[in-house]
Amino acid sequence: MAQRLALQRLLSLTPRTLHPQGPPAPHGRALGTSAGRRSSFNVQDGSDFQDRVVNNPKPVVVDFHAQWCGPCKILGPRLEKVVAKQEGKVLMAKVDIDDHTDLAIEYEVSAVPTVLAMKNGDVVDKFVGIKDEDQLEAFLKKLIGA
């Protein structure tokens, strides 16, 4: 009986109330995928990291972060923005250290945020902490050789 009532309540909800993909976009704009979104991705596991980062022919910036880390919440969007400006010349992999402790240990991440620059599977540069946009752009230009 309780299940039937719960189901009836769920079915009586209007599409305006029930948002399986989250709330609608403001001002009726459709949600889309921008070039910036395609240039960054969340690492799913060790083999995903191997395929999409280590074996990638493009340079990859790896952002080791954590949900509880305040500075990570500042750096992440800033880094995504400057990576998107590179128009596909560099990719960004996001690694949550709580979900992927093994990768954090393997790459000697002792503090977050830690950002690695990888080219042809090798770490070629690294920084720990927050950087401003100018510093991030210089970091990426050094990585892609521009």
C-alpha positions in Angstrom: 0.0 0.0 0.0 2.8 2.4 0.9 4.6 1.7 -2.3 1.4 2.3 -4.3 1.0 5.7 -2.6 4.6 6.7 -3.2 4.2 5.7 -6.9 1.0 7.7 -7.2 2.7 10.8 -5.7 5.7 10.4 -8.0 3.4 10.1 -11.1 1.4 13.1 -10.0 4.4 15.4 -10.1 4.5 17.6 -13.1 7.5 17.8 -15.3 8.1 21.3 -13.9 8.5 19.8 -10.4 10.5 16.7 -11.3 13.8 17.3 -13.0 15.7 14.1 -13.7 18.6 16.0 -15.3 18.6 18.9 -12.9 16.8 22.2 -13.0 16.0 23.8 -16.4 18.5 26.3 -17.8 17.8 29.9 -16.9 15.9 32.0 -19.4 14.8 29.0 -21.4 18.3 28.4 -22.9 19.1 24.9 -23.9 22.0 23.2 -22.2 24.8 22.4 -24.7 28.3 21.1 -24.8 30.9 23.7 -25.3 34.4 23.2 -26.6 35.6 23.9 -23.1 33.7 21.0 -21.8 35.0 18.6 -24.3 38.6 19.5 -23.5 38.3 18.3 -19.9 37.1 15.0 -18.4 36.9 13.2 -15.1 39.2 10.2 -14.8 37.1 7.1 -14.0 39.8 4.6 -13.0 43.5 3.5 -13.5 42.9 2.1 -17.0 41.0 5.2 -18.0 43.9 7.3 -16.8 46.3 5.1 -18.8 44.2 5.4 -22.0 43.2 9.1 -21.9 46.2 10.7 -20.2 49.4 8.5 -20.4 48.7 7.2 -24.0 47.2 10.5 -25.3 49.1 12.1 -28.2 48.1 15.5 -27.0 49.5 17.2 -23.9 47.3 16.7 -20.8 47.0 18.8 -17.7 46.1 16.6 -14.7 44.3 18.3 -11.9 44.5 16.3 -8.7 41.8 17.7 -6.4 39.3 16.8 -3.6 35.7 17.8 -2.9 36.6 19.1 0.5 39.4 21.3 -0.7 38.6 25.0 -0.8 41.6 26.0 -3.0 40.7 23.2 -5.5 37.2 24.8 -5.9 38.9 28.0 -6.9 41.6 26.6 -9.2 39.5 24.0 -11.0 37.2 26.4 -12.9 40.1 28.8 -13.5 42.1 26.0 -15.0 39.2 24.7 -17.1 38.8 28.2 -18.5 42.4 28.6 -19.6 42.5 25.0 -21.1 39.3 25.8 -23.1 41.1 28.9 -24.5 43.7 26.6 -26.0 41.1 25.2 -28.4 42.0 21.6 -28.2 45.8 21.9 -28.1 45.8 20.6 -24.6 43.3 18.5 -22.6 42.5 18.5 -18.9 42.0 15.4 -16.7 40.4 15.8 -13.3 41.4 13.3 -10.7 39.6 13.2 -7.3 42.3 12.0 -4.8 39.7 10.4 -2.5 38.3 8.3 -5.4 41.7 7.5 -6.9 44.2 7.3 -4.0 46.4 4.9 -6.1 47.0 7.5 -8.8 47.7 10.2 -6.2 50.3 7.9 -4.6 51.8 6.9 -7.9 52.2 10.5 -9.0 53.5 11.6 -5.5 50.6 14.0 -4.8 51.1 15.1 -1.2 48.8 18.2 -1.2 45.9 19.4 -3.2 45.5 21.0 -5.6 48.4 19.5 -7.5 48.5 20.0 -11.2 50.8 18.0 -13.5 51.7 18.7 -17.1 52.0 15.5 -19.1 53.4 15.0 -22.5 53.9 11.6 -24.2 53.1 9.9 -20.9 55.8 11.8 -18.9 55.4 14.4 -16.3 57.2 17.5 -17.7 56.0 20.2 -15.2 54.1 20.5 -12.0 52.8 23.0 -9.4 51.0 22.8 -6.1 48.4 25.4 -5.0 46.5 28.2 -6.6 47.7 30.2 -9.6 46.1 33.2 -11.3 45.0 33.0 -14.9 48.2 34.6 -16.3 50.3 32.0 -14.5 48.1 29.2 -15.7 48.3 30.5 -19.3 52.1 30.6 -19.1 52.1 27.0 -17.6 50.0 25.8 -20.6 52.0 27.7 -23.2 55.2 26.1 -21.9 53.5 22.7 -22.1 52.2 23.0 -25.7 55.4 24.8 -26.8 53.6 28.0 -27.9 
